[in-house]
């Protein structure tokens, strides 16, 4: 008779391997709920690529603002791209066919985020102007940007700061509300601005003076949605390449 001994450590090791392999498969599959199926970059191709494993079955998400989002077999981005390849080869660079800063091409691209404002844990709108956030104020040690003129990279005036928008969760300023020609207002992300308190000027290198008036507008004057935030940041980010044709040329 031949006896067999069970090595508990080996059994646990194999169980762990099986569990870990299953976890990787599960996470990789769940990762395909958005952006899949992939669209082939071959010219005039309708080929859809899913890879392995395939996207998971549909799932319903109950969002904080009350809407339900059903992700069925992935959620591919089917928005038309306002650009064409500069060459016949697969993977050739894309050349914009319209206004890339507004069309969301290249560095101006933005994600299709929820068209609802971000919220705090207390259920308040997270990013609001100071006129709404009554408990917030600008530190007296810093220059007050309200009333400062905003200039683009060309030195031309794009507008005047009307208000400052703050983040109620992070306790920092996020945007300048800039009044442009005609009385309309647009948001300028704080990280694109350089404040000169002595001259009372805010300089923005990303865009030129004429571009401020064309920046994406808000549907609600006192709050910004996640989608609007992505579009606004994409607009100014796109200006770093597309604000002037010279920015698309090599430095040398």
ZIJO-V399182 format. One record per pair of residues at least 12 apart in sequence whose C-alpha atoms are under 10 Angstrom apart, sorted by the first residue. I is the first residue (numbers start at 1). J is the second residue. Records with the same first field share a line. If there is no record, write none. Layout:
I = J + J
This chain:
25 = 52 + 53
26 = 53 + 56
28 = 52 + 53 + 54 + 55 + 56
29 = 51 + 52 + 53 + 54 + 55 + 56 + 57 + 74
30 = 53 + 54 + 55 + 56 + 57 + 74
31 = 55 + 56 + 74
32 = 50 + 51 + 53 + 54 + 55 + 56 + 73 + 74 + 75 + 76
33 = 54 + 55 + 56 + 57 + 58 + 59 + 71 + 72 + 73 + 74 + 75 + 76
34 = 55 + 71 + 72 + 73 + 74 + 75 + 76 + 77
35 = 50 + 55 + 74 + 75 + 76 + 77 + 78
36 = 48 + 49 + 50 + 51 + 54 + 55 + 73 + 74 + 75 + 76 + 77
37 = 49 + 50 + 51 + 54 + 55 + 73 + 74 + 75 + 76 + 77
38 = 50 + 51 + 74 + 75 + 76 + 77 + 78
39 = 76 + 77 + 78
40 = 90
41 = 85 + 89 + 90 + 91 + 92
42 = 88 + 89 + 90 + 91
43 = 85 + 88 + 89 + 90
48 = 76
50 = 73 + 74
54 = 73 + 74
55 = 72 + 73 + 74 + 75
56 = 71 + 72 + 73 + 74
57 = 71 + 72 + 73 + 74
58 = 70 + 71 + 72 + 73 + 74
59 = 71 + 72 + 73 + 74
60 = 72
63 = 114
64 = 116 + 118 + 119 + 123
65 = 116 + 117 + 118 + 119 + 123
69 = 114
77 = 111 + 112
79 = 112
80 = 103
81 = 94 + 96 + 97 + 100 + 103 + 104 + 105 + 109
82 = 94 + 95 + 96 + 97 + 98 + 99 + 100 + 102 + 103 + 104 + 105
83 = 95 + 96 + 97 + 98 + 99 + 100 + 103 + 104 + 105 + 106
84 = 96 + 97
93 = 106
94 = 106
96 = 242
99 = 242 + 243
100 = 235 + 238 + 239 + 241 + 242 + 243
101 = 211 + 214 + 215 + 216 + 231 + 232 + 234 + 235 + 236 + 237 + 238 + 239 + 240 + 241 + 242 + 243
102 = 214 + 215 + 216 + 231 + 232 + 234 + 235 + 236 + 238 + 239
103 = 231 + 234 + 235 + 238
104 = 231 + 234 + 235 + 238
105 = 234 + 235 + 238 + 242
106 = 234 + 237 + 238 + 241 + 242
107 = 233 + 234 + 235 + 236 + 237 + 238 + 239 + 240 + 241 + 242
108 = 230 + 231 + 232 + 233 + 234 + 235 + 236 + 237 + 238 + 239 + 240 + 241 + 242
109 = 230 + 231 + 233 + 234 + 235 + 237 + 238
110 = 227 + 228 + 229 + 230 + 231 + 232 + 233 + 234 + 235
111 = 226 + 227 + 228 + 229 + 230 + 231 + 234
112 = 226 + 227 + 228 + 230 + 231
113 = 225 + 226 + 227 + 228 + 229 + 230 + 231
114 = 225 + 226 + 227 + 228
115 = 224 + 225 + 226 + 227 + 228 + 229
116 = 223 + 224 + 225 + 226 + 227 + 228
117 = 223 + 224 + 225 + 226 + 227 + 228 + 229
118 = 167 + 223 + 224 + 225 + 226 + 227 + 229
119 = 168 + 169 + 225
120 = 167 + 168 + 169 + 170
121 = 169
122 = 169
124 = 168 + 169
125 = 167 + 168 + 169 + 222 + 223 + 224 + 225
126 = 166 + 167 + 168 + 169 + 170 + 223 + 224 + 225
127 = 165 + 166 + 167 + 168 + 169 + 170 + 171 + 172 + 173 + 174 + 175 + 222 + 223 + 224 + 225
128 = 164 + 165 + 166 + 167 + 168 + 173 + 174 + 175 + 221 + 222 + 223 + 224
129 = 162 + 163 + 164 + 165 + 166 + 167 + 173 + 174 + 175 + 176 + 177 + 221 + 222 + 223 + 224
130 = 163 + 164 + 165 + 166 + 167 + 173 + 222
131 = 163 + 164 + 165 + 222
132 = 165 + 166 + 222 + 223
133 = 165 + 166 + 167 + 168
135 = 168
136 = 166 + 167 + 168 + 171 + 172
137 = 164 + 166 + 171 + 173
138 = 164 + 166 + 172 + 173
142 = 197
143 = 195 + 196 + 197 + 198 + 200
144 = 161 + 163 + 164 + 195 + 197 + 200
145 = 160 + 161 + 162 + 163 + 164 + 176 + 195 + 196 + 197 + 200 + 201 + 202
146 = 160 + 161 + 162 + 163 + 164 + 176 + 177 + 178 + 200
147 = 159 + 160 + 161 + 162 + 163 + 178 + 179 + 200 + 201
148 = 160 + 161 + 162 + 178 + 195 + 196 + 197 + 199 + 200 + 201 + 202
149 = 161 + 162 + 178 + 179 + 199 + 200 + 201 + 202 + 203
150 = 176 + 178 + 179 + 180 + 188 + 193 + 194 + 195 + 200 + 201 + 202 + 203 + 204 + 209 + 212
151 = 193 + 201 + 202 + 203 + 204 + 205 + 207 + 208 + 209 + 210 + 212
152 = 193 + 202 + 203 + 204 + 205 + 206 + 207 + 208 + 209 + 210 + 211 + 212
153 = 203 + 204 + 205 + 206 + 207 + 208 + 209 + 240 + 243
154 = 203 + 204 + 205 + 207 + 208 + 209 + 210 + 244
155 = 203 + 204 + 205 + 208 + 209
156 = 203 + 208 + 209 + 210
157 = 180 + 181 + 201 + 202 + 203 + 208 + 209 + 210 + 212
158 = 178 + 179 + 180 + 181 + 203 + 204 + 207 + 208 + 209 + 210 + 211 + 212 + 213
159 = 177 + 178 + 179 + 180 + 181 + 182 + 183 + 184 + 185 + 186 + 202 + 209 + 210 + 212 + 213
160 = 176 + 177 + 178 + 179 + 180 + 181 + 185 + 201 + 202
161 = 176 + 177 + 178 + 179 + 180 + 185 + 186 + 187 + 188 + 201 + 202
162 = 176 + 177 + 178 + 179 + 180 + 185 + 186
163 = 175 + 176 + 177 + 178 + 179 + 185 + 187
164 = 176 + 177 + 178 + 187 + 188 + 190
165 = 177 + 187 + 188 + 189 + 190 + 222 + 223 + 224
172 = 190
173 = 189 + 190 + 191
174 = 187 + 188 + 189 + 190 + 191
175 = 187 + 188 + 189 + 190 + 191 + 192 + 193 + 229
176 = 188 + 189 + 190 + 193 + 202
177 = 189 + 190 + 221
178 = 212 + 213
179 = 212 + 213
180 = 209 + 210 + 211 + 212 + 213 + 214 + 215
181 = 210 + 212 + 213
182 = 213
183 = 213
184 = 213 + 217
185 = 212 + 213 + 215 + 216 + 217 + 218 + 221
186 = 212 + 213 + 214 + 215 + 216 + 217 + 218 + 221 + 232
187 = 212 + 215 + 216 + 217 + 218 + 224 + 228 + 229 + 232 + 233
188 = 204 + 212 + 215 + 232 + 233 + 235 + 236
189 = 229 + 232 + 233 + 236
190 = 204
191 = 204 + 233
192 = 204 + 205 + 206 + 207 + 233 + 236 + 237
193 = 205 + 206
204 = 236
205 = 236 + 239 + 240 + 243
206 = 235 + 236 + 237 + 238 + 239 + 240 + 241 + 242 + 243 + 244
207 = 235 + 236 + 237 + 238 + 239 + 240 + 241 + 242 + 243 + 244
208 = 239 + 240 + 243 + 244
209 = 243
210 = 243
211 = 235 + 236 + 239 + 243
212 = 235 + 236
214 = 235
215 = 231 + 232 + 233 + 234 + 235 + 236
216 = 228 + 229 + 231 + 232 + 233 + 234 + 235 + 236
217 = 231 + 232
218 = 232
